[in-house]
Amino acid sequence: MKTIAFHMQGYRDLPADFNKRYDSIWVTPPNDELCDPETVGKYFRWNIAELKLSDELGFDGVGVNEHHQNGYGFSVSPNLIASILAERQSDAAIVVLGNTIPMYQPPIRVAEEYALLDCISGGRLVAGLPVGSPMDNVGCYGNPPTLVRPRYYEAHDLIKQAWTKPGPFTFNGRFTKLRYVNPWPKPLQKPHPPIWLAGGGSVETWKFAVDNNYTYSYLSFMGHPAAKVLMDGYWAEVEKAGLDDNPYRAGFAQLVVVADSDAQAEKLYLQHLRNFYAKALFVNPGIAAVPGVQTLASYKHGLATGAGSYRGGSRPTAPEEMTWADFTDKSKRVIGGSPDTVVAGIEEAVRNLRIGHLLVLLQIQSMDHELTKYNMRTFAEKVLPRISGIWDKEGYQDHWWPQGAAKGNRYLGHNKQPRIPAGATS
């Protein structure tokens, strides 16, 4: 299994009464009241240092994403951060999941910047092409709700043609018309970097992933039991298309906190989990569930199954009052505790959802730099060696991993530790 250290890059010290004073973490939280530029500079220097540390600790990849106008995660342009990581001498994958392509006009910009990142990094780029959230698309960038997906499909076609067709050529789309498409450079990886899709509950994204042989990652904070119905739907689409059940076709985002014991983990992290679920997921339903963004098929699926991340009312009830057991044992939104507890929890989640790419979230909003580094180091030293062998016995190959990144598990080369079979204890 491949483990990617994914960094949300949120604002770490929102006021204690945030969700009483304001109506949403996304789109409308007033910048002059809440977002201090000097503090942002400090936080982003921490973010970059933590991503570099992840690389040094032997994670298979480091991950960044794109969001706007919020305190949940506001990296704005993930390519800026990725360019710092791309320059390093490393064989870690750089997973940009991703650029929200309906918001780029013209989207040829994404083809160019991704190609440049791929060249600088020596072919280590994963090119994430998500549709993006209603908050970003409609709330922040003003895309008409019903045009988000049409813009997405056209932008995807332009980017892929720019990487695979000889230039110059003409692109005459509905939204983008370019007399000359001739990007300098093209990506180092041929025919192009692996393309990963990400979803929050849209059934169309499953079929698009299957039709194009891309990976699909479900980005959720509700834990693997809640994600099961949605991931089962994706795997049903894979089976319907007659494709194999290679777990590397799928990924999942998971909050993880680890310490020397379960009791110590609770002491160190519970306040940060409460803070994250109370504030970072506090999105006004009128902004999150904009009519017209979601298709009828996805809406019906969400109503029938309860699946999906951005539906009104998806916020947990009173997260400020949730206990450690509520977050971990009962809902499994968080995998947390001692290394043994975390290893067992991850293996259960990975096999339950059948995923080969684990997007592990170790920086959880209000955690400071030192606590974040402790969580990352403890995970890398005491968990990572014991989960990397998941799926090894089955013999699956990861066909969606960058050509310039390490094909095996990186921790072996960096930590000099022998591989411990999945399921073994330390």
C-alpha positions as a Markdown table, in Angstrom:
| # | Residue | x | y | z |
|---|---|---|---|---|
| 1 | Met | 0.0 | 0.0 | 0.0 |
| 2 | Lys | 1.1 | 3.6 | -0.7 |
| 3 | Thr | 0.8 | 6.1 | 2.1 |
| 4 | Ile | 0.6 | 9.8 | 1.2 |
| 5 | Ala | 1.1 | 12.5 | 3.9 |
| 6 | Phe | -1.7 | 14.8 | 3.0 |
| 7 | His | -1.7 | 18.4 | 4.4 |
| 8 | Met | -4.9 | 20.4 | 4.5 |
| 9 | Gln | -3.1 | 23.7 | 5.4 |
| 10 | Gly | -5.9 | 25.2 | 7.5 |
| 11 | Tyr | -5.9 | 28.2 | 9.8 |
| 12 | Arg | -4.8 | 26.9 | 13.1 |
| 13 | Asp | -6.2 | 29.3 | 15.7 |
| 14 | Leu | -9.8 | 30.2 | 15.0 |
| 15 | Pro | -11.6 | 31.8 | 18.0 |
| 16 | Ala | -13.2 | 29.5 | 20.5 |
| 17 | Asp | -16.7 | 30.9 | 19.7 |
| 18 | Phe | -16.2 | 30.8 | 16.0 |
| 19 | Asn | -19.3 | 28.8 | 15.1 |
| 20 | Lys | -21.4 | 31.1 | 17.3 |
| 21 | Arg | -20.1 | 34.4 | 15.8 |
| 22 | Tyr | -20.0 | 33.3 | 12.2 |
| 23 | Asp | -22.2 | 31.3 | 9.9 |
| 24 | Ser | -19.6 | 29.3 | 7.9 |
| 25 | Ile | -15.9 | 28.4 | 7.8 |
| 26 | Trp | -16.1 | 28.6 | 4.0 |
| 27 | Val | -16.7 | 31.5 | 1.6 |
| 28 | Thr | -18.0 | 34.1 | 4.1 |
| 29 | Pro | -15.7 | 34.2 | 7.2 |
| 30 | Pro | -14.5 | 37.8 | 7.2 |
| 31 | Asn | -10.8 | 37.9 | 6.3 |
| 32 | Asp | -9.9 | 41.1 | 8.1 |
| 33 | Glu | -11.3 | 39.8 | 11.3 |
| 34 | Leu | -9.9 | 36.3 | 11.2 |
| 35 | Cys | -7.0 | 35.9 | 8.7 |
| 36 | Asp | -3.8 | 37.8 | 9.8 |
| 37 | Pro | -1.2 | 37.8 | 7.0 |
| 38 | Glu | 1.7 | 37.6 | 9.4 |
| 39 | Thr | 0.2 | 34.6 | 11.1 |
| 40 | Val | -0.5 | 33.0 | 7.7 |
| 41 | Gly | 3.1 | 33.4 | 6.8 |
| 42 | Lys | 4.1 | 31.5 | 9.9 |
| 43 | Tyr | 1.6 | 28.8 | 9.3 |
| 44 | Phe | 2.6 | 28.3 | 5.7 |
| 45 | Arg | 6.3 | 28.1 | 6.7 |
| 46 | Trp | 5.2 | 25.4 | 9.2 |
| 47 | Asn | 3.1 | 23.6 | 6.5 |
| 48 | Ile | 6.1 | 23.5 | 4.1 |
| 49 | Ala | 8.4 | 22.3 | 6.8 |
| 50 | Glu | 6.0 | 19.5 | 7.7 |
| 51 | Leu | 5.6 | 18.4 | 4.1 |
| 52 | Lys | 9.4 | 18.3 | 3.8 |
| 53 | Leu | 9.6 | 16.3 | 7.0 |
| 54 | Ser | 7.1 | 13.8 | 5.6 |
| 55 | Asp | 9.4 | 13.4 | 2.6 |
| 56 | Glu | 12.4 | 12.8 | 4.8 |
| 57 | Leu | 10.5 | 10.4 | 7.0 |
| 58 | Gly | 9.9 | 8.0 | 4.1 |
| 59 | Phe | 6.2 | 8.5 | 3.3 |
| 60 | Asp | 5.5 | 7.3 | -0.3 |
| 61 | Gly | 4.1 | 10.6 | -1.3 |
| 62 | Val | 3.3 | 14.1 | 0.0 |
| 63 | Gly | 0.0 | 15.6 | -0.8 |
| 64 | Val | -1.6 | 19.1 | -1.3 |
| 65 | Asn | -4.9 | 20.4 | -2.6 |
| 66 | Glu | -6.7 | 23.5 | -3.6 |
| 67 | His | -9.3 | 25.5 | -1.7 |
| 68 | His | -10.3 | 29.1 | -1.4 |
| 69 | Gln | -11.7 | 31.7 | 1.1 |
| 70 | Asn | -11.9 | 29.5 | 4.2 |
| 71 | Gly | -10.2 | 28.5 | 7.4 |
| 72 | Tyr | -10.5 | 24.7 | 6.7 |
| 73 | Gly | -7.7 | 24.6 | 4.2 |
| 74 | Phe | -6.7 | 27.5 | 2.0 |
| 75 | Ser | -3.6 | 26.7 | 0.1 |
| 76 | Val | -5.1 | 28.7 | -2.8 |
| 77 | Ser | -2.7 | 27.3 | -5.5 |
| 78 | Pro | -1.3 | 23.9 | -4.6 |
| 79 | Asn | 1.2 | 24.2 | -7.4 |
| 80 | Leu | 3.0 | 26.9 | -5.6 |
| 81 | Ile | 3.7 | 24.6 | -2.6 |
| 82 | Ala | 4.3 | 21.6 | -4.9 |
| 83 | Ser | 7.0 | 23.5 | -6.7 |
| 84 | Ile | 9.0 | 23.8 | -3.5 |
| 85 | Leu | 8.7 | 20.0 | -3.0 |
| 86 | Ala | 9.4 | 19.3 | -6.6 |
| 87 | Glu | 12.9 | 20.9 | -6.5 |
| 88 | Arg | 14.0 | 18.5 | -3.7 |
| 89 | Gln | 16.2 | 15.5 | -4.4 |
| 90 | Ser | 13.8 | 12.8 | -3.6 |
| 91 | Asp | 11.9 | 9.9 | -4.9 |
| 92 | Ala | 8.6 | 10.7 | -3.1 |
| 93 | Ala | 5.5 | 11.2 | -5.2 |
| 94 | Ile | 4.1 | 14.7 | -5.3 |
| 95 | Val | 0.3 | 14.2 | -5.1 |
| 96 | Val | -1.6 | 17.4 | -6.1 |
| 97 | Leu | -5.2 | 16.4 | -5.5 |
| 98 | Gly | -5.6 | 18.7 | -7.2 |
| 99 | Asn | -6.3 | 21.7 | -9.4 |
| 100 | Thr | -10.0 | 22.5 | -9.5 |
| 101 | Ile | -10.2 | 22.7 | -13.3 |
| 102 | Pro | -13.7 | 24.2 | -13.8 |
| 103 | Met | -12.3 | 27.4 | -12.2 |
| 104 | Tyr | -9.4 | 27.9 | -14.6 |
| 105 | Gln | -10.0 | 30.0 | -17.7 |
| 106 | Pro | -8.4 | 29.0 | -19.9 |
| 107 | Pro | -7.6 | 25.6 | -18.3 |
| 108 | Ile | -4.5 | 25.3 | -20.5 |
| 109 | Arg | -2.8 | 26.9 | -17.5 |
| 110 | Val | -3.2 | 23.7 | -15.5 |
| 111 | Ala | -1.6 | 21.6 | -18.3 |
| 112 | Glu | 1.3 | 24.0 | -18.4 |
| 113 | Glu | 1.9 | 24.2 | -14.6 |
| 114 | Tyr | 1.5 | 20.4 | -14.1 |
| 115 | Ala | 3.9 | 19.8 | -16.9 |
| 116 | Leu | 6.5 | 22.1 | -15.4 |
| 117 | Leu | 6.1 | 20.4 | -12.0 |
| 118 | Asp | 6.6 | 17.1 | -13.6 |
| 119 | Cys | 9.8 | 18.2 | -15.3 |
| 120 | Ile | 11.2 | 19.8 | -12.2 |
| 121 | Ser | 10.5 | 16.8 | -10.0 |
| 122 | Gly | 11.8 | 14.2 | -12.4 |
| 123 | Gly | 8.5 | 12.7 | -13.2 |
| 124 | Arg | 7.1 | 12.4 | -9.7 |
| 125 | Leu | 3.8 | 14.2 | -10.2 |
| 126 | Val | 0.4 | 12.8 | -9.6 |
| 127 | Ala | -2.0 | 15.1 | -11.5 |
| 128 | Gly | -5.2 | 15.4 | -9.6 |
| 129 | Leu | -8.2 | 16.7 | -11.6 |
| 130 | Pro | -11.1 | 17.1 | -9.2 |
| 131 | Val | -14.4 | 18.7 | -10.1 |
| 132 | Gly | -14.1 | 20.7 | -6.8 |
| 133 | Ser | -16.6 | 21.7 | -4.1 |
| 134 | Pro | -19.7 | 23.9 | -4.6 |
| 135 | Met | -18.1 | 26.3 | -2.1 |
| 136 | Asp | -15.1 | 26.9 | -4.3 |
| 137 | Asn | -16.7 | 26.7 | -7.7 |
| 138 | Val | -19.9 | 28.7 | -7.0 |
| 139 | Gly | -19.3 | 30.5 | -3.8 |
| 140 | Cys | -15.7 | 31.7 | -4.4 |
| 141 | Tyr | -15.3 | 31.7 | -8.2 |
| 142 | Gly | -18.8 | 32.4 | -9.4 |
| 143 | Asn | -19.3 | 29.5 | -11.7 |
| 144 | Pro | -22.9 | 29.0 | -12.6 |
| 145 | Pro | -24.0 | 25.8 | -10.7 |
| 146 | Thr | -25.3 | 23.9 | -13.7 |
| 147 | Leu | -22.1 | 24.6 | -15.7 |
| 148 | Val | -19.6 | 23.2 | -13.2 |
| 149 | Arg | -19.6 | 19.7 | -14.7 |
| 150 | Pro | -19.7 | 20.8 | -18.4 |
| 151 | Arg | -16.8 | 23.1 | -17.7 |
| 152 | Tyr | -15.0 | 20.3 | -16.0 |
| 153 | Tyr | -15.4 | 17.8 | -18.8 |
| 154 | Glu | -14.2 | 20.3 | -21.4 |
| 155 | Ala | -11.2 | 21.4 | -19.3 |
| 156 | His | -10.2 | 17.8 | -18.8 |
| 157 | Asp | -10.3 | 17.2 | -22.6 |
| 158 | Leu | -8.2 | 20.2 | -23.3 |
| 159 | Ile | -5.6 | 19.3 | -20.7 |
| 160 | Lys | -5.3 | 15.8 | -21.9 |
| 161 | Gln | -5.1 | 16.8 | -25.5 |
| 162 | Ala | -2.4 | 19.4 | -24.6 |
| 163 | Trp | -0.3 | 16.6 | -23.1 |
| 164 | Thr | -0.8 | 14.0 | -25.8 |
| 165 | Lys | -1.3 | 15.7 | -29.2 |
| 166 | Pro | 1.5 | 17.3 | -31.1 |
| 167 | Gly | 1.3 | 21.1 | -31.0 |
| 168 | Pro | 0.3 | 23.5 | -32.2 |
| 169 | Phe | -3.4 | 22.5 | -32.7 |
| 170 | Thr | -6.7 | 24.3 | -32.4 |
| 171 | Phe | -9.2 | 23.7 | -29.5 |
| 172 | Asn | -12.7 | 24.9 | -30.2 |
| 173 | Gly | -14.7 | 24.2 | -27.1 |
| 174 | Arg | -17.9 | 25.6 | -25.7 |
| 175 | Phe | -16.2 | 27.6 | -23.0 |
| 176 | Thr | -12.6 | 27.8 | -24.3 |
| 177 | Lys | -11.5 | 28.6 | -27.8 |
| 178 | Leu | -7.8 | 28.6 | -28.5 |
| 179 | Arg | -6.3 | 29.1 | -32.0 |
| 180 | Tyr | -3.0 | 27.6 | -30.9 |
| 181 | Val | -2.5 | 25.0 | -28.2 |
| 182 | Asn | 1.2 | 24.3 | -28.0 |
| 183 | Pro | 2.3 | 24.1 | -24.3 |
| 184 | Trp | 6.0 | 24.4 | -23.4 |
| 185 | Pro | 6.9 | 22.0 | -21.8 |
| 186 | Lys | 4.9 | 18.8 | -22.0 |
| 187 | Pro | 5.1 | 16.5 | -19.0 |
| 188 | Leu | 8.2 | 14.3 | -18.5 |
| 189 | Gln | 6.0 | 11.2 | -17.9 |
| 190 | Lys | 4.5 | 9.6 | -21.0 |
| 191 | Pro | 1.9 | 9.8 | -22.2 |
| 192 | His | 1.1 | 12.0 | -19.2 |
| 193 | Pro | 1.3 | 11.9 | -15.3 |
| 194 | Pro | -1.1 | 9.6 | -13.6 |
| 195 | Ile | -4.5 | 11.3 | -13.3 |
| 196 | Trp | -6.3 | 10.9 | -10.0 |
| 197 | Leu | -9.9 | 12.0 | -9.4 |
| 198 | Ala | -11.4 | 12.9 | -6.0 |
| 199 | Gly | -15.0 | 12.9 | -5.0 |
| 200 | Gly | -17.4 | 13.7 | -2.2 |
| 201 | Gly | -20.4 | 11.8 | -3.3 |
| 202 | Ser | -21.1 | 12.3 | -7.0 |
| 203 | Val | -21.8 | 9.0 | -8.7 |
| 204 | Glu | -20.8 | 10.5 | -12.1 |
| 205 | Thr | -17.2 | 10.7 | -10.9 |
| 206 | Trp | -17.1 | 6.9 | -10.5 |
| 207 | Lys | -18.0 | 6.3 | -14.1 |
| 208 | Phe | -15.6 | 9.0 | -15.4 |
| 209 | Ala | -12.8 | 7.4 | -13.4 |
| 210 | Val | -13.7 | 3.9 | -14.8 |
| 211 | Asp | -14.1 | 5.1 | -18.4 |
| 212 | Asn | -10.7 | 6.7 | -18.4 |
| 213 | Asn | -8.9 | 4.2 | -16.2 |
| 214 | Tyr | -8.1 | 6.8 | -13.5 |
| 215 | Thr | -8.0 | 6.3 | -9.8 |
| 216 | Tyr | -10.9 | 7.5 | -7.5 |
| 217 | Ser | -10.3 | 8.8 | -4.0 |
| 218 | Tyr | -13.1 | 9.5 | -1.6 |
| 219 | Leu | -12.3 | 12.5 | 0.6 |
| 220 | Ser | -14.3 | 12.2 | 3.7 |
| 221 | Phe | -13.9 | 12.9 | 7.4 |
| 222 | Met | -16.7 | 10.6 | 8.6 |
| 223 | Gly | -14.6 | 7.4 | 8.8 |
| 224 | His | -14.6 | 4.2 | 6.8 |
| 225 | Pro | -17.9 | 2.7 | 8.0 |
| 226 | Ala | -19.7 | 5.8 | 6.7 |
| 227 | Ala | -17.7 | 5.7 | 3.5 |
| 228 | Lys | -18.5 | 2.0 | 2.8 |
| 229 | Val | -21.7 | 2.6 | 0.9 |
| 230 | Leu | -20.1 | 5.1 | -1.4 |
| 231 | Met | -16.9 | 3.1 | -2.1 |
| 232 | Asp | -19.0 | 0.0 | -2.7 |
| 233 | Gly | -20.8 | 2.0 | -5.4 |
| 234 | Tyr | -17.5 | 2.8 | -7.0 |
| 235 | Trp | -16.4 | -0.8 | -6.9 |
| 236 | Ala | -19.7 | -1.9 | -8.4 |
| 237 | Glu | -19.0 | 0.5 | -11.3 |
| 238 | Val | -15.5 | -1.0 | -11.7 |
| 239 | Glu | -17.0 | -4.5 | -11.9 |
| 240 | Lys | -19.7 | -3.4 | -14.3 |
| 241 | Ala | -17.0 | -2.2 | -16.7 |
| 242 | Gly | -15.2 | -5.5 | -16.5 |
| 243 | Leu | -12.1 | -4.1 | -14.9 |
| 244 | Asp | -10.0 | -5.9 | -12.3 |
| 245 | Asp | -10.4 | -5.2 | -8.5 |
| 246 | Asn | -6.9 | -3.8 | -8.1 |
| 247 | Pro | -7.1 | -1.7 | -4.8 |
| 248 | Tyr | -4.7 | 0.9 | -6.3 |
| 249 | Arg | -7.7 | 2.1 | -8.3 |
| 250 | Ala | -9.0 | 3.7 | -5.1 |
| 251 | Gly | -7.9 | 6.0 | -2.3 |
| 252 | Phe | -9.3 | 7.4 | 1.0 |
| 253 | Ala | -8.5 | 10.3 | 3.3 |
| 254 | Gln | -8.2 | 9.5 | 6.9 |
| 255 | Leu | -7.5 | 11.5 | 10.1 |
| 256 | Val | -4.9 | 9.7 | 12.2 |
| 257 | Val | -3.3 | 10.6 | 15.5 |
| 258 | Val | -0.8 | 8.3 | 17.3 |
| 259 | Ala | 1.1 | 8.4 | 20.5 |
| 260 | Asp | 2.9 | 5.9 | 22.8 |
| 261 | Ser | -0.4 | 4.8 | 24.4 |
| 262 | Asp | -4.2 | 5.1 | 23.8 |
| 263 | Ala | -4.4 | 7.3 | 27.0 |
| 264 | Gln | -1.6 | 9.6 | 25.8 |
| 265 | Ala | -3.2 | 10.0 | 22.4 |
| 266 | Glu | -6.5 | 11.0 | 24.0 |
| 267 | Lys | -4.7 | 13.5 | 26.2 |
| 268 | Leu | -2.7 | 15.0 | 23.3 |
| 269 | Tyr | -5.3 | 15.1 | 20.6 |
| 270 | Leu | -8.9 | 15.1 | 21.8 |
| 271 | Gln | -9.1 | 18.9 | 22.0 |
| 272 | His | -7.8 | 19.2 | 18.4 |
| 273 | Leu | -10.4 | 16.7 | 17.1 |
| 274 | Arg | -13.2 | 18.6 | 18.7 |
| 275 | Asn | -11.9 | 21.9 | 17.3 |
| 276 | Phe | -11.6 | 20.4 | 13.8 |
| 277 | Tyr | -15.1 | 18.9 | 13.7 |
| 278 | Ala | -16.7 | 21.9 | 15.3 |
| 279 | Lys | -15.1 | 24.6 | 13.2 |
| 280 | Ala | -13.4 | 23.2 | 10.0 |
| 281 | Leu | -16.5 | 21.3 | 8.9 |
| 282 | Phe | -18.9 | 24.2 | 9.9 |
| 283 | Val | -20.2 | 25.0 | 6.5 |
| 284 | Asn | -23.4 | 26.8 | 5.8 |
| 285 | Pro | -25.7 | 24.3 | 4.0 |
| 286 | Gly | -26.9 | 27.0 | 1.7 |
| 287 | Ile | -23.3 | 27.3 | 0.5 |
| 288 | Ala | -22.4 | 23.6 | 0.6 |
| 289 | Ala | -25.5 | 22.3 | -1.1 |
| 290 | Val | -26.1 | 24.8 | -3.9 |
| 291 | Pro | -29.0 | 23.7 | -6.2 |
| 292 | Gly | -27.8 | 22.8 | -9.6 |
| 293 | Val | -24.3 | 21.6 | -8.8 |
| 294 | Gln | -25.2 | 18.0 | -8.0 |
| 295 | Thr | -26.9 | 16.0 | -10.7 |
| 296 | Leu | -30.2 | 14.3 | -10.1 |
| 297 | Ala | -28.6 | 10.8 | -10.1 |
| 298 | Ser | -26.1 | 11.9 | -7.3 |
| 299 | Tyr | -28.9 | 13.6 | -5.4 |
| 300 | Lys | -31.1 | 10.5 | -5.5 |
| 301 | His | -28.1 | 8.3 | -4.4 |
| 302 | Gly | -27.3 | 10.6 | -1.5 |
| 303 | Leu | -31.0 | 10.6 | -0.3 |
| 304 | Ala | -31.2 | 6.8 | -0.6 |
| 305 | Thr | -27.9 | 6.0 | 1.1 |
| 306 | Gly | -26.9 | 9.0 | 3.2 |
| 307 | Ala | -23.6 | 9.1 | 1.4 |
| 308 | Gly | -21.8 | 12.3 | 0.4 |
| 309 | Ser | -19.7 | 14.9 | 2.0 |
| 310 | Tyr | -21.3 | 18.2 | 1.1 |
| 311 | Arg | -25.0 | 17.7 | 1.9 |
| 312 | Gly | -26.8 | 20.1 | 4.2 |
| 313 | Gly | -26.9 | 18.7 | 7.7 |
| 314 | Ser | -23.8 | 16.6 | 7.3 |
| 315 | Arg | -22.1 | 18.4 | 10.2 |
| 316 | Pro | -21.8 | 16.1 | 13.2 |
| 317 | Thr | -24.0 | 16.9 | 16.2 |
| 318 | Ala | -22.2 | 18.9 | 18.9 |
| 319 | Pro | -18.6 | 17.8 | 18.1 |
| 320 | Glu | -17.5 | 20.0 | 21.0 |
| 321 | Glu | -19.1 | 17.4 | 23.3 |
| 322 | Met | -17.9 | 14.3 | 21.6 |
| 323 | Thr | -15.7 | 12.0 | 23.6 |
| 324 | Trp | -12.5 | 10.2 | 22.5 |
| 325 | Ala | -14.5 | 7.0 | 22.1 |
| 326 | Asp | -17.1 | 8.9 | 20.0 |
| 327 | Phe | -14.4 | 9.9 | 17.5 |
| 328 | Thr | -12.5 | 6.6 | 17.5 |
| 329 | Asp | -14.3 | 3.4 | 18.6 |
| 330 | Lys | -17.9 | 4.4 | 17.9 |
| 331 | Ser | -17.9 | 6.3 | 14.7 |
| 332 | Lys | -14.3 | 5.6 | 13.6 |
| 333 | Arg | -14.1 | 9.1 | 12.1 |
| 334 | Val | -10.6 | 9.1 | 13.5 |
| 335 | Ile | -8.0 | 6.4 | 13.8 |
| 336 | Gly | -6.2 | 7.2 | 17.0 |
| 337 | Gly | -4.3 | 5.7 | 19.9 |
| 338 | Ser | -1.1 | 3.6 | 20.4 |
| 339 | Pro | 0.8 | 2.3 | 17.4 |
| 340 | Asp | -0.8 | -1.1 | 17.8 |
| 341 | Thr | -4.3 | 0.5 | 17.9 |
| 342 | Val | -3.6 | 2.6 | 14.8 |
| 343 | Val | -2.1 | -0.2 | 12.8 |
| 344 | Ala | -5.2 | -2.4 | 13.5 |
| 345 | Gly | -7.5 | 0.5 | 12.7 |
| 346 | Ile | -5.8 | 1.3 | 9.4 |
| 347 | Glu | -5.8 | -2.3 | 8.2 |
| 348 | Glu | -9.5 | -2.6 | 9.0 |
| 349 | Ala | -10.3 | 0.6 | 7.1 |
| 350 | Val | -8.1 | -0.2 | 4.1 |
| 351 | Arg | -9.5 | -3.7 | 3.6 |
| 352 | Asn | -13.1 | -2.5 | 4.3 |
| 353 | Leu | -12.9 | 0.1 | 1.5 |
| 354 | Arg | -10.4 | -1.8 | -0.6 |
| 355 | Ile | -8.0 | 1.1 | -1.1 |
| 356 | Gly | -4.4 | 1.1 | -2.2 |
| 357 | His | -3.7 | 4.8 | -1.7 |
| 358 | Leu | -4.1 | 6.0 | 1.9 |
| 359 | Leu | -4.2 | 9.8 | 2.2 |
| 360 | Val | -3.3 | 10.2 | 5.8 |
| 361 | Leu | -4.0 | 13.5 | 7.6 |
| 362 | Leu | -1.6 | 14.0 | 10.5 |
| 363 | Gln | -1.9 | 17.8 | 10.8 |
| 364 | Ile | -5.3 | 18.6 | 12.2 |
| 365 | Gln | -6.0 | 22.3 | 12.1 |
| 366 | Ser | -5.3 | 23.6 | 15.6 |
| 367 | Met | -2.3 | 21.3 | 16.2 |
| 368 | Asp | 0.9 | 23.4 | 16.6 |
| 369 | His | 4.1 | 22.7 | 14.8 |
| 370 | Glu | 5.7 | 20.6 | 17.5 |
| 371 | Leu | 2.7 | 18.3 | 18.1 |
| 372 | Thr | 2.3 | 17.9 | 14.3 |
| 373 | Lys | 5.9 | 16.8 | 13.9 |
| 374 | Tyr | 5.5 | 14.4 | 16.9 |
| 375 | Asn | 2.5 | 12.8 | 15.2 |
| 376 | Met | 4.3 | 12.5 | 11.9 |
| 377 | Arg | 7.4 | 11.0 | 13.4 |
| 378 | Thr | 5.6 | 8.6 | 15.6 |
| 379 | Phe | 3.5 | 7.4 | 12.6 |
| 380 | Ala | 6.5 | 7.1 | 10.4 |
| 381 | Glu | 8.6 | 5.2 | 12.9 |
| 382 | Lys | 5.9 | 2.9 | 14.5 |
| 383 | Val | 3.0 | 2.6 | 12.0 |
| 384 | Leu | 4.3 | 3.1 | 8.5 |
| 385 | Pro | 6.6 | 0.0 | 8.5 |
| 386 | Arg | 3.7 | -2.2 | 9.6 |
| 387 | Ile | 1.1 | -1.0 | 7.0 |
| 388 | Ser | 3.1 | -0.7 | 3.9 |
| 389 | Gly | 2.9 | -4.4 | 3.2 |
| 390 | Ile | -0.9 | -4.5 | 3.0 |
| 391 | Trp | -1.9 | -6.0 | -0.4 |
| 392 | Asp | 1.6 | -7.4 | -0.9 |
| 393 | Lys | 0.5 | -11.0 | -0.6 |
| 394 | Glu | -2.2 | -10.4 | -3.2 |
| 395 | Gly | 0.5 | -9.2 | -5.7 |
| 396 | Tyr | -1.2 | -6.1 | -7.0 |
| 397 | Gln | 0.8 | -3.6 | -9.0 |
| 398 | Asp | 0.2 | 0.1 | -8.7 |
| 399 | His | -0.3 | 1.2 | -12.3 |
| 400 | Trp | -1.3 | 4.8 | -11.2 |
| 401 | Trp | 2.0 | 5.8 | -9.5 |
| 402 | Pro | 4.4 | 8.3 | -11.0 |
| 403 | Gln | 7.1 | 6.9 | -13.2 |
| 404 | Gly | 9.8 | 8.9 | -11.4 |
| 405 | Ala | 8.8 | 8.1 | -7.8 |
| 406 | Ala | 10.0 | 5.0 | -5.9 |
| 407 | Lys | 8.0 | 2.0 | -6.9 |
| 408 | Gly | 8.6 | 0.2 | -3.6 |
| 409 | Asn | 7.8 | 1.4 | -0.1 |
| 410 | Arg | 10.1 | 4.4 | 0.6 |
| 411 | Tyr | 10.6 | 3.9 | 4.3 |
| 412 | Leu | 12.9 | 1.0 | 3.7 |
| 413 | Gly | 15.4 | 3.3 | 2.1 |
| 414 | His | 15.1 | 6.1 | 4.6 |
| 415 | Asn | 14.6 | 4.5 | 8.0 |
| 416 | Lys | 16.7 | 1.4 | 7.3 |
| 417 | Gln | 14.1 | -0.7 | 9.0 |
| 418 | Pro | 13.2 | -4.2 | 8.0 |
| 419 | Arg | 9.7 | -4.7 | 6.6 |
| 420 | Ile | 7.3 | -6.0 | 9.1 |
| 421 | Pro | 4.4 | -8.0 | 7.5 |
| 422 | Ala | 1.0 | -6.5 | 7.7 |
| 423 | Gly | -0.9 | -7.5 | 10.8 |
| 424 | Ala | 2.3 | -8.1 | 12.8 |
| 425 | Thr | 2.9 | -6.3 | 16.1 |
| 426 | Ser | 6.0 | -4.4 | 17.1 |
